[in-house]
Amino acid sequence: MNGERSETGMPINPLLFNIMLTDIEEEMGKVKRGGVKLRRHRIYSLAYADDMVLVAEEEEEMRGMIERLEKYLKRKKLELNTEKTKIIRFRKKGGRWKKRYGNEKGRQLRR
């Protein structure tokens, strides 16, 4: 690990990830858009180790969540690795939409 980044696969990464993003649910919930309702609560993200999934019911809500995530990461001086970032859109009746590749704010994201 150098002064600014840790290498992929380092055992400390999940711990650092969770420390840095501990308030992500609170941040996403400030706008009250996006996420999915689970009983009486709204869930905006799921995390495991050093991976995270944002969830939304509508595509426009997801766009807003991505914008909020980018601002949040910038404030914390973190970067989103667009090479490892995917956008997957599921159909309401099951299955995924065809994969699309697009550009989100000048960066290539896999869809």
Backbone hydrogen bonds, N-H to C=O, Kabsch-Sander energy under -0.5 kcal/mol:
donor,donor_aa,acceptor,acceptor_aa,energy
2,N,5,R,-1.5
10,M,7,E,-1.6
13,N,10,M,-1.5
16,L,12,I,-2.4
17,F,13,N,-3.0
18,N,14,P,-2.3
19,I,15,L,-2.2
20,M,16,L,-2.7
21,L,17,F,-2.1
22,T,19,I,-0.9
24,I,21,L,-1.7
27,E,23,D,-2.2
28,M,24,I,-2.7
29,G,25,E,-2.0
30,K,26,E,-0.6
30,K,27,E,-1.0
31,V,28,M,-0.8
35,G,55,V,-1.3
36,V,43,I,-2.3
38,L,41,H,-3.4
41,H,38,L,-2.0
43,I,36,V,-2.9
46,L,53,V,-2.3
48,Y,51,D,-2.1
51,D,48,Y,-2.3
53,V,46,L,-2.9
55,V,44,Y,-2.0
57,E,35,G,-0.8
62,M,58,E,-1.8
63,R,59,E,-2.1
64,G,60,E,-1.8
65,M,61,E,-2.1
66,I,62,M,-2.6
67,E,63,R,-2.1
68,R,64,G,-2.3
69,L,65,M,-2.7
70,E,66,I,-2.5
71,K,67,E,-2.0
72,Y,68,R,-2.5
73,L,69,L,-2.9
74,K,70,E,-2.1
75,R,71,K,-2.3
76,K,72,Y,-1.4
77,K,74,K,-1.4
78,L,73,L,-3.2
81,N,79,E,-0.5
82,T,80,L,-1.2
84,K,81,N,-1.2
87,I,110,R,-2.7
88,I,86,K,-0.5
90,F,88,I,-0.6
91,R,95,G,-3.0
94,G,91,R,-1.5
97,W,89,R,-2.6
102,G,109,L,-1.8
104,E,102,G,-0.5
104,E,107,R,-2.7
105,K,103,N,-0.7
107,R,104,E,-1.2
109,L,102,G,-2.4
109,L,107,R,-0.5
110,R,85,T,-1.6
111,R,100,R,-1.3
